[in-house]
Structure formats: structure tokens, C-alpha cells
Amino acid sequence: MPDFRSLTIEELTEWAASVGEPAYRAGQVFEWLHSKRVTSAADMTSLPKSLRESMPELISIRRAQCLQSKDGTRKYLFELNDGNYVESVLMRYKYGNTVCISSQSGCRMGCRFCASTLQGLARNLTASEMLDQIYKITDDINERVSHVVMMGCGEPFDNYDNLVRFLRLITDPAGYGLSRRNVTVSTCGLADRIREFADLDMGVTLAISLHAPFDELRRTIMPITDRHSVSEVCDAAAYYHERTGRRITFEYALAKGINDGDDCADGLSRLARRLGAHVNLIPVNPVTERGYKPTAPTGVLGFKNKLEKQGINVTIRRELGQDIDGACGQLRNRRLEELK
């Protein structure tokens, strides 16, 4: 049976025809799944009983646990149907609710500061498993999610087809109807996929996890640099900006004595100036198994000032959820007992 929550209206129309139902049933099913967010076909009361009884189970993930930070951030542990796990984070801002979701259970990119990659990649998430993170959190807080960032476990472009399907579904006006301008996809720099994604013109924000402006240094932090150099990544980012008109964001995690020197500030300024990019500075968050230490607050401000003096638009990310391991780089695909 098909994964109904991952199907587009066009695909649901084909399914309806295959079971002898009129085309309008597709729109009804889509609305029940994505606007009303039912978890059982039995609740789709506008459908014939015989059709409801023939549909498969709709639940793709189950919430196992929720931890709340002292700053109001919530981290959710979701159990997948096959026993794997993913984590998502809800952050509340004045402008609305932002959810950071996972695109994979685990990750194979090997970034040295990140907890998500410690156990490697378990598997890709389906589009419905990405959607359900948002739907479960929406229903839990009884409030709409206004912004989504693809910065949880996994590399979104390493799960490209499911990512694109998810984006089309979550932004469909007939469903949840999230604005494309309120979606950010973060990548460690798969240059070929960035270009392919640019050609789709999805209208979302692209964030590049850069973390070093030079190949030699970046390679020690992010092994993906062996496949895609800083120059290749920036060329792909420039292509994305040219094709979509959307400003690129460079995510830059500052680690004490590693990538926070004057040479890095100058190198990052050159790259950002070339692309007209925004730079988002993030003091690296502690991960037990990693040895990186965050740059001191005074050092972060000094680094920011150096960039601004060279005309770069810079912000320092407000770090939320660190006390529950919910901040940037701290998410994992761990089991329930590990959180107790």
C-alpha cells in the first residue's frame, strides 16, 4: 500500500482512479491528511466507509518523549515505525513558532562538532516522517508552526528526493500551507545537489554550514570538503542566488582556537562579500564526545565586529535548548533510555 501522507494530490488522484473512485476523492483525502491532520482513515468521515476501511495505517512516527528547556524550548524524541529514532526542536520567538526537523535518522557526513553523526546513518526519512514531526508538534502545542528549518539530524541533500517531496507537500496551499519564504534548508555543502535544487526554484532559504573559509582547515572540521571544496560550494551557492534571487546564509560555528582567528574572519568576509551572504555566528555547543570548546562571548563579539567592519551582515544566533541538548549540533538518533 502507498505511503498516503507522502503522496501529492496528483498521485492521490491516480490512486483514487485505481480503486474506482472519482478524482475529487484525492482532494478530500489530501485535506484530511495535511490540513486536518487526522491519524486514522476512520476519521475521514466524508469518505465512504468501504474506502476508509481499505486504507492503510497512517501513523508514521510516534512521540516517545518531550523535554522542556528552562528557556521554553522543547525537544521531541520521535520513534519511527521500524524502531529508529529522530529528534526535533520547537523554538518560540516573537514572530512565531519555529521547528527544527530531522531529515535522516543519524548522518554520514561526519562533521567533527556534531552529535548527529556519531553513530552514522541509520536511514533516510520519508516525506511523511518529516511532515509528521511538524504535525505532531502542532497538535501538541495547539498552535501553528510558522517557520521550519531543516537543521536537525541528517544532511537534507543526502535525502534529496524525499526532501523535495516534503517541501512541496508542506507548502501546498491545500494542506498545511507553510510559506516557502519561511522554510530554510541547511546543507554541509553538497555542491551538485545545491545546483540541482536551484533549478527547481523552490523559493526557500539556503543555509550553508561553512565553519571555515579555507579547505585545509575546513577538512579537519567537515570531511565533506574532500568531495566539495570551499570554492565549489561557494560557486554552487552563487548559482542558487542567481537562479532564485534568495540571499544565502553562511552558518559559522565558532570553536575556541580553531576557526575564530583574524585570518578566518578575513577569509569569511571575502566569501560573504562575493555572494552578498548573511553570516550567522554560532558559538559551538558542547558535545560530550567532541573536544571543541566555544569561543568566549567577547571573542564572538570581536569576530562579529571584524566582519561588520568589512561590510558583512552578521548576526549571533540566540542559542536555545542547550540544557536539554537541543541546541545546534547536539541532536542525535538515540533511544528513549538514553534520555532518562
C-alpha positions as CSV (number, residue, x, y, z in Angstrom):
1,M,0.0,0.0,0.0
2,P,1.2,3.5,-0.7
3,D,2.5,5.9,2.0
4,F,-0.5,8.2,1.8
5,R,0.9,11.1,3.7
6,S,3.8,11.2,1.2
7,L,1.6,11.4,-1.9
8,T,0.8,14.6,-3.8
9,I,-2.7,15.4,-4.9
10,E,-1.8,14.2,-8.4
11,E,-0.6,10.9,-7.1
12,L,-3.7,10.6,-4.9
13,T,-5.8,11.2,-8.0
14,E,-4.1,8.2,-9.7
15,W,-4.7,6.1,-6.6
16,A,-8.4,7.1,-6.5
17,A,-8.8,6.1,-10.1
18,S,-7.1,2.7,-9.4
19,V,-9.7,1.9,-6.8
20,G,-12.6,3.1,-8.9
21,E,-13.2,6.4,-7.0
22,P,-13.8,9.8,-8.6
23,A,-10.9,12.3,-8.8
24,Y,-12.4,14.6,-6.2
25,R,-11.7,12.0,-3.6
26,A,-8.0,12.9,-3.9
27,G,-8.6,16.4,-2.7
28,Q,-10.7,15.2,0.2
29,V,-8.0,12.7,1.3
30,F,-5.3,15.4,1.0
31,E,-7.2,17.8,3.1
32,W,-7.8,15.2,5.8
33,L,-4.2,14.3,5.9
34,H,-2.5,17.7,5.7
35,S,-5.0,20.3,6.8
36,K,-7.0,18.4,9.4
37,R,-4.0,16.1,10.2
38,V,-6.0,13.0,11.1
39,T,-4.1,9.9,12.1
40,S,-6.7,7.3,11.2
41,A,-8.6,6.8,8.0
42,A,-11.7,6.1,10.1
43,D,-11.8,9.8,10.9
44,M,-12.2,10.8,7.3
45,T,-16.0,11.0,7.6
46,S,-16.6,12.5,4.1
47,L,-15.3,9.3,2.5
48,P,-17.4,6.1,2.0
49,K,-16.9,3.6,4.8
50,S,-15.7,0.9,2.4
51,L,-13.0,3.2,1.1
52,R,-11.9,4.2,4.7
53,E,-11.7,0.5,5.6
54,S,-9.4,-0.2,2.7
55,M,-6.8,2.4,3.5
56,P,-3.6,1.6,5.4
57,E,-2.4,2.8,8.8
58,L,-1.5,6.5,8.6
59,I,0.8,6.8,11.6
60,S,4.5,7.0,10.6
61,I,6.1,8.3,13.8
62,R,5.2,8.3,17.5
63,R,6.3,10.8,20.1
64,A,8.3,9.0,22.7
65,Q,9.3,11.9,24.9
66,C,9.4,15.6,25.2
67,L,11.9,17.6,27.2
68,Q,11.4,21.3,28.0
69,S,14.3,23.7,28.5
70,K,14.4,26.5,31.1
71,D,14.2,28.9,28.1
72,G,10.9,27.4,26.9
73,T,12.5,25.4,24.0
74,R,11.1,21.9,23.6
75,K,13.0,18.9,22.3
76,Y,10.9,16.0,21.0
77,L,12.1,12.4,20.6
78,F,10.1,10.6,17.9
79,E,10.1,6.8,17.4
80,L,9.7,5.6,13.8
81,N,7.7,2.5,12.9
82,D,10.9,0.4,12.4
83,G,12.3,1.3,15.9
84,N,14.7,4.1,14.7
85,Y,14.5,7.5,16.4
86,V,14.8,11.2,15.4
87,E,14.8,14.4,17.4
88,S,13.1,17.7,16.6
89,V,13.2,21.1,18.4
90,L,10.5,23.7,18.9
91,M,11.7,27.2,19.5
92,R,9.4,30.1,20.3
93,Y,10.1,33.6,19.0
94,K,8.1,36.8,18.9
95,Y,7.4,36.3,15.2
96,G,6.0,32.7,15.7
97,N,6.9,29.1,16.3
98,T,10.0,27.6,14.6
99,V,10.5,23.9,14.4
100,C,13.9,22.4,13.6
101,I,13.3,19.0,12.0
102,S,15.4,16.0,11.0
103,S,15.7,14.6,7.5
104,Q,17.6,11.4,8.4
105,S,17.9,9.1,11.4
106,G,21.6,9.7,12.0
107,C,24.0,11.2,9.5
108,R,27.0,10.0,7.5
109,M,28.6,13.4,6.8
110,G,31.0,13.1,9.8
111,C,31.2,16.8,10.9
112,R,33.5,16.8,13.9
113,F,31.5,19.1,16.1
114,C,28.1,17.4,15.6
115,A,26.5,14.7,17.7
116,S,24.1,13.6,15.0
117,T,26.8,11.8,13.1
118,L,28.4,9.8,15.9
119,Q,26.5,6.6,15.2
120,G,26.5,7.0,11.4
121,L,23.4,6.9,9.2
122,A,20.6,4.6,10.1
123,R,18.3,5.6,7.2
124,N,16.6,8.4,5.3
125,L,13.3,9.7,6.4
126,T,10.3,9.6,4.1
127,A,8.4,12.8,3.3
128,S,5.6,11.7,5.7
129,E,8.1,11.2,8.5
130,M,9.4,14.8,8.0
131,L,5.8,16.1,7.9
132,D,4.7,14.3,10.9
133,Q,7.4,16.0,13.1
134,I,5.7,19.2,12.3
135,Y,2.1,17.9,12.6
136,K,2.8,16.2,16.0
137,I,4.3,19.3,17.4
138,T,1.5,21.5,16.0
139,D,-1.1,19.2,17.7
140,D,0.9,19.0,20.9
141,I,1.1,22.8,21.4
142,N,-2.2,23.5,19.7
143,E,-0.6,26.3,17.8
144,R,0.5,26.7,14.2
145,V,4.2,26.3,13.2
146,S,5.2,29.4,11.2
147,H,8.8,28.6,10.3
148,V,10.6,25.3,9.6
149,V,14.4,24.8,9.5
150,M,16.0,21.7,8.1
151,M,18.8,21.6,10.6
152,G,18.1,18.6,12.7
153,C,19.6,15.1,12.3
154,G,20.9,14.4,8.9
155,E,22.0,16.1,5.7
156,P,18.9,17.1,3.8
157,F,20.5,16.9,0.3
158,D,21.7,13.4,1.1
159,N,18.0,12.6,1.1
160,Y,17.2,14.7,-1.9
161,D,14.1,13.2,-3.4
162,N,12.3,12.9,-0.1
163,L,13.3,16.4,0.8
164,V,11.8,17.9,-2.4
165,R,8.6,15.9,-1.9
166,F,8.4,17.1,1.7
167,L,8.8,20.7,0.7
168,R,6.1,20.5,-2.0
169,L,3.7,18.9,0.5
170,I,4.3,21.2,3.5
171,T,3.9,24.4,1.3
172,D,0.9,23.2,-0.7
173,P,-2.0,25.7,0.0
174,A,-4.5,22.8,0.1
175,G,-2.6,21.3,3.0
176,Y,-0.6,22.9,5.9
177,G,0.2,25.8,3.6
178,L,3.5,26.9,5.0
179,S,5.1,29.9,3.2
180,R,8.1,28.9,1.2
181,R,9.9,32.0,2.4
182,N,9.6,30.6,6.0
183,V,11.5,27.4,5.2
184,T,15.3,27.1,5.5
185,V,17.3,24.1,4.2
186,S,20.7,23.8,5.7
187,T,23.4,21.8,4.0
188,C,27.1,21.0,4.7
189,G,27.8,21.7,1.1
190,L,26.8,19.1,-1.5
191,A,27.6,21.3,-4.4
192,D,25.9,19.2,-7.1
193,R,22.7,19.0,-5.2
194,I,22.7,22.7,-4.5
195,R,22.8,23.4,-8.2
196,E,20.0,20.8,-8.9
197,F,17.9,22.3,-6.1
198,A,18.4,25.8,-7.5
199,D,16.9,24.7,-10.9
200,L,13.7,23.7,-9.1
201,D,13.3,27.3,-7.8
202,M,11.5,26.2,-4.6
203,G,11.8,29.7,-3.1
204,V,13.2,28.6,0.2
205,T,16.3,30.0,2.1
206,L,19.5,28.1,1.6
207,A,21.9,28.0,4.6
208,I,25.5,26.7,4.1
209,S,27.2,25.2,7.1
210,L,30.6,26.6,6.3
211,H,32.5,26.8,9.6
212,A,35.8,27.5,7.9
213,P,36.8,29.6,4.9
214,F,39.8,27.5,3.9
215,D,39.9,24.0,2.5
216,E,42.7,22.7,4.8
217,L,41.0,23.9,8.0
218,R,37.5,23.0,6.9
219,R,38.6,19.5,6.0
220,T,39.6,18.9,9.7
221,I,36.1,20.0,10.8
222,M,34.0,18.8,7.9
223,P,35.1,15.7,5.9
224,I,32.7,16.6,3.0
225,T,35.4,19.1,2.0
226,D,37.3,16.2,0.4
227,R,34.4,15.9,-2.1
228,H,33.4,19.6,-2.5
229,S,36.0,22.4,-1.9
230,V,35.0,25.7,-0.4
231,S,35.3,27.2,-3.8
232,E,32.9,24.6,-5.3
233,V,30.4,25.1,-2.5
234,C,30.5,28.9,-3.0
235,D,30.2,28.6,-6.8
236,A,27.1,26.5,-6.2
237,A,25.7,28.9,-3.7
238,A,26.3,31.8,-6.1
239,Y,24.3,29.8,-8.7
240,Y,21.5,29.3,-6.2
241,H,21.4,33.0,-5.5
242,E,21.4,33.8,-9.2
243,R,18.6,31.4,-10.1
244,T,16.3,32.1,-7.1
245,G,17.1,35.6,-6.0
246,R,17.3,34.4,-2.4
247,R,20.1,35.5,-0.2
248,I,22.5,32.8,1.0
249,T,23.2,32.4,4.7
250,F,26.6,31.1,6.0
251,E,26.3,29.2,9.3
252,Y,29.6,29.5,11.2
253,A,30.1,27.7,14.5
254,L,32.9,29.4,16.4
255,A,35.3,27.0,18.2
256,K,37.9,28.4,20.5
257,G,41.4,28.5,18.9
258,I,40.2,26.6,15.8
259,N,38.3,28.9,13.4
260,D,38.0,32.2,15.3
261,G,41.2,34.0,14.3
262,D,41.7,37.1,12.2
263,D,42.7,35.1,9.2
264,C,39.3,33.2,9.3
265,A,37.4,36.5,9.8
266,D,39.1,37.9,6.7
267,G,38.6,34.8,4.7
268,L,34.9,34.5,5.6
269,S,34.4,38.2,4.8
270,R,35.8,37.7,1.3
271,L,33.4,34.8,0.7
272,A,30.4,36.5,2.1
273,R,31.1,39.8,0.3
274,R,31.3,37.9,-3.1
275,L,27.8,36.3,-2.5
276,G,26.2,39.1,-0.6
277,A,25.6,36.5,2.0
278,H,24.4,36.8,5.6
279,V,26.6,35.3,8.3
280,N,25.1,33.6,11.3
281,L,27.6,33.1,14.0
282,I,27.1,30.2,16.5
283,P,29.3,29.6,19.5
284,V,29.9,25.8,19.1
285,N,27.8,23.8,21.5
286,P,29.2,21.2,23.9
287,V,29.0,17.6,22.8
288,T,30.4,15.1,25.3
289,E,32.3,13.0,22.7
290,R,33.8,16.0,20.9
291,G,36.7,18.2,22.1
292,Y,35.6,21.5,20.7
293,K,35.1,24.4,23.1
294,P,33.0,27.5,22.3
295,T,34.7,30.9,21.6
296,A,34.2,33.2,24.6
297,P,31.4,35.8,24.3
298,T,33.9,38.6,24.0
299,G,35.7,36.7,21.2
300,V,32.4,36.1,19.4
301,L,31.6,39.8,19.5
302,G,35.1,40.6,18.3
303,F,34.7,38.2,15.4
304,K,31.4,39.8,14.6
305,N,32.9,43.3,14.6
306,K,35.7,42.3,12.3
307,L,33.1,41.1,9.7
308,E,30.9,44.1,10.1
309,K,33.9,46.4,9.5
310,Q,34.2,44.7,6.1
311,G,30.6,45.4,5.3
312,I,29.2,41.9,6.1
313,N,25.7,41.5,7.5
314,V,26.1,39.4,10.7
315,T,24.0,38.0,13.5
316,I,24.8,35.9,16.5
317,R,22.4,33.1,16.9
318,R,20.4,33.1,20.1
319,E,21.2,29.7,21.5
320,L,18.2,27.9,22.8
321,G,17.8,24.5,24.5
322,Q,21.4,23.8,25.4
323,D,20.4,22.4,28.8
324,I,18.4,19.7,27.1
325,D,20.9,19.0,24.3
326,G,18.6,20.7,21.9
327,A,20.9,23.3,20.5
328,C,22.7,23.3,17.2
329,G,24.9,20.2,16.7
330,Q,23.5,18.4,19.8
331,L,20.7,16.3,18.3
332,R,21.1,12.6,18.0
333,N,19.2,9.4,16.9
334,R,19.3,7.9,20.4
335,R,16.8,5.6,22.2
336,L,14.5,6.6,24.9
337,E,16.5,5.1,27.7
338,E,19.5,7.3,26.8
339,L,17.4,10.4,27.7
340,K,16.3,9.2,31.1
